[in-house]
């Protein structure tokens, strides 16, 4: 049966929020109403979840660390609970890593190599087991003074999923949610006859939007963890921003990046971090989860590995990179 043709006219609007540039595109609409409503939703969640302002629900929890529990809204609490539960699995993702991130300052002009004693001190402040959750009162208690909750590693995915929910309520059939590189592709691709989205995987050694390869996928989220955007060098040693909660130093392995394709963006945020920490492609990753479409691993020696995707799913676009699939 032939598919109904989707209106191919895109309407895009850009905003500033979540510390990045946001680009929202919807096909087949004639005004900015839904795009503006989406931005209002983003601003609402940022007001609740940010740690880059003095006031938010998350900052209220941080200010009370070591002193008392703080009740928050139900939505914020449920997101925090998920972040803590995932953090306690110790697979890489850690929503309590803020004190260590602030010590290194990687990505800022004053980034530096901390003293080992400073790092060891901060390791005591990032243990996700030192958190009490009260489901009845939606309350969160960080047990030690100096602890900080930071949802930056999960919030964009959560917010992208909520924008998609909003669009579905308005019967949006096709669009792109781009929260500073965190992509959520909604519905069918309206231009190509197969209605699949073409997604490029970033070249870790080139300018943004320069791809080493491409996959064709149905609607899904696309999230990448890579060492190439935020890093600094001292005495010939490169230090990237993906910090290991166990050692306090940047995670060391042979990966340049991991790009994860999942149905939900919040899952993509978590999985891309955990897979980067795994340090290698996992052949059975996502095998029993239909919401996990696939993952692309790029190594420092320019090799590409796939998890769940087959070699026929990935099109290499650079002669400098070689596909080493796990089929």
Buried (B, 14 or more C-beta within 10 A) or exposed (E): EEEEEBEEEBBBBEBEBBEBEBBBBBBBBEEBEBBEBBBEBBEEBBEBBBBEEEEBBBBBBBBBBEEEBBBBEEBBBBBBBBBBEBBBEBBBBBBBBBBBBEBBBBEEEEBEBBEEEBBEBBBEBBBBEBBEBEEEEBBBBBEEEBBBBBBBBBBBBBBBBBBBEBBEEEEBBBBBBBBBBBBBBBBBBBEEEEBBBEBBBBBBBEEEEEBBBBBBBBBBBBBBBBBBBBBBEEEEEEBBBBBBBEEBBBBEBEBBBBBBBBBBBBBBBBBBBBBBBBBEBBEEBBEEEEEBBBBBBBBEEBBBBBBBBEEEBBBBBBEEBEBEBBE
